[in-house]
């Protein structure tokens, strides 16, 4: 649900700050609306296309 870059195995994941913050906010809004995690994953995957 959150996109990140990882240079190799067992290395630190690096998240793009602005994109991640807005994605977390979107997830929080959907949870407040009563959406389940599977529903949120589906909604987010459809919005990426």
N, C-alpha and C positions, 0 to 999 in steps of 0.2 A: 504494500500500500504506500510505502514511502520509498522513493527512488534514492539510490546511493551508488557511490563508486567505491570499488575495492580493488587495489592494485594487485593483490594476490591472495593466496590462502592465509588464514590466520592474521590478516593485517587489519588495521583500523578502517572502519566504514566511514566514508565522508559524504555527508548530506549537503545538498545545496540549500543554504539557509532560507532564502525567501520562499522557494518552492515548498520546502518542508513545512515552514510555518503556516503557509496558506492551506496546505493539504491537511495539517493537523486541525486547523480551525474548521475546515469543511467536515472532517470526520466528527468533531465535537458537535457541530450543528446537526448532523444526521443522527447522532446518538440521542440528542435532546428531543428529536422528533420521534424517538422510539424505534428507530431502525436497528436491526440486528447486524452483527459483524458480517455474516454472509451477504446480507442485502447491501451493506456499505461497499463491500468488495465488488459486487456486481455493478453498482452505480458508478463507482470510480473507474472500473475497467471500461464501461461504456462511454464515459466522458473523455477518456484518453483517445478514443478512436476518432 
